Every structure is written in structure tokens, then in C-alpha cells.
């Protein structure tokens, strides 16, 4: 399988007037928008941009201290068996998250612990070693400006070092990638739409996010958002996680050896708003840790190549009505009347939600088709 890093574009760095470096706006996306006309920026967008340009002495309060404690929520259990189809539909449409109980078929014994050990070794590198071994090539690389240390690796866990060995972490990533692809396949089959990902490497992109989280009763957003189809975290030990659901922060306690799965923005758009979603990666709230300073979360995100277009998918039952989904040069087609979202360029959306840190509004709002 080809490395997913081939699908990621590099953005040059420009100086930041507040100190440090910030990334330049993205180049014109290679994917063409079906609708070339754009609306003027909304007041909410302008406010979001303003907050992100505040100098340090005028910045907003610390995000952890300003977030309310999460609400405990039930966690549905799903398996890869055909009998679990109803459970999957219920979990996807009512919650947007669930736990997979097929760990014995997902990971070889001991692999998760070996991968965690290699991930922890990255935290022991000096700042210079982190930045040279994992140079920033957004979104890949070491995120030095994050509130907590963060690494984003491709599916092969590529590094610039010949001495650093991450074979277990790479195998762990590939195993979770397969579980993510299987999850999307199950969703497509259960909900009756054509699988847009399949097993072709040019139709999806895989990222492994490593974050040094410190358990806290008040969840916090410490890194940028990144849009995804599904997000997976294997549970090595007993821990409670906080999820930023559409109704706010909720806490869940996955079983040991299960895989916590959350559905993202892209999955929701594909299903025209039918599915619930989680806006951010799972954040550790509490757990049994010998040393909280030596803890890393390993989050697998199954997402899209940069040049992808995102739009609602037709149902398989539509059959010969596929032509209705073609864009019309004038007027509104019958398919547009059924769609809840306009098509948009993934690269443009990913750059925007990651760098603007849209905490105050739903970044999908600008693409929703109002009734």
C-alpha cells in the first residue's frame, strides 16, 4: 500500500507577528468546486478569525479552565459480525461513537504495548531531535506549538532518522487502519450506500496522532482539529475518555482490549447528516497511570487525500437515478433538494478547521443547504 504522505501538500512557513511561526494560507486547492461563486464571510467567521489573531496578552482564557466537566454517557458495543448490524446503525445514528469488541481479530497479542513503548520514546527526544526527525509538513510532523507534545505520522510512521526504529508502531498503525476500513465497509453495507473508500490507497489517507495527554476531569482541546471519516483508539488499560459530541462533552469508559471508534465530519456529510459525529479526538479524563507525565494517546484517523471533494453520497437503492446527482449548470436539481450539504474541497476545509481552531461554531455550517 502506498504511503499516505504522498497525498499531503507542504505549506511554507511565514513569521508570526506575535512570535513563533505560523503557516501561510493554502494554495488554490487542486480540486475544483462545483459552484464557483462564494458568499461573503459571515459575522461568525470574522469573529473566529479575530479570536485567532489576538496578541498573547489579549488571548482567551485557558481552554481547560473554561470547559465544563463532561457528562457520563453510555457506550454502545459493536462487533464485525453480521448480527451486529443493527447495533452499528443505532450507535452511528444516535451517538456517533461505539466500542469494537473484536480486539483478538484486530491486533496480535502484545503489539499495542510494544507500539506504546516506541511512542513514549519519542517524547524523550530533545526538541531539536523531534523537529529534525519529524519535520513539519502539515499536517504531518512534530507540532512544537501545541499545548502538549504532538506528533502526526503517516501510515508507514516515516521519519528522517535511520536509527529510530518504529516497526511495532507501524504495524499497530496498519492493524488499526484495517479495522477502520472494515468499519467504513460495515457502515456502507448497513446504511445502504456505496463504500467511497474501499481498499484502494489513493482513496483514503491514514494518520497516526501521538499526544502526551495529562488526565484531567475537565477535558481540553490542546491541538488543532483535523477532519476524519473514522477515528480509532485501542484501549490498553482502564481509562475514561471525553468526547466532544454534538451535544457537548461526554465521558465514556471503553473496556480494556476494545477499540474506541468515533465518526467524524466526513462520515456525517457522506450520509447527509444522518449520522452523529465527534468533532475532536478522544481526550483522556482519568485512568490508572503510574506516571501521568509518561502517557501517550495513539489515535488512528482514517481521512481523505488532500485533492478530494466531499459531498453527500447517493444510496445504492437509487440505482438508475445517478444522473440526478450530476451538477446542473443552471437551477437546482432534484438531488440538490435532497442534499443537506454542498460539495466542498477537503484541503480547504481541513486547513481552515485546523488553523482557525473553530471552537465557537460548527465548521460545517457554511456548507449546509438551508431548507
Secondary structure, 3 states (H helix, E strand, C coil): CCCHHHHCCCCCEEECCCCCEEECCCCCCCCCCCCCCCCCCCHHHHHHHHHHCCCHHHCCCCCCCCCCCCEECCCCEECCCHHHHHHHHHHHHHCCEEEECCHHHHCCCCHHHHHHHHHHHHHCCCHHHHHHHCCCECCEEEECCCCCCEEEEECCCCCCCCCCCCHHHHHHHHHHHHHHHHHHHHHHHHHCECCCCCCCHHHCEEEEEEECCCCCCCCCCCCCCCCCCEEEEECCCCEEEEEEECCEEEEECCCCCCEEEEECHHHHHHCCCCCCCECCCCEEEEECCCCCCCCCEEEEEEECCCCCEECCCCEHHHHHHHHHHCCCCCCCCHHHHHCCECCEEHHHHHHHHHHHCCCCCCCCHHHECCC
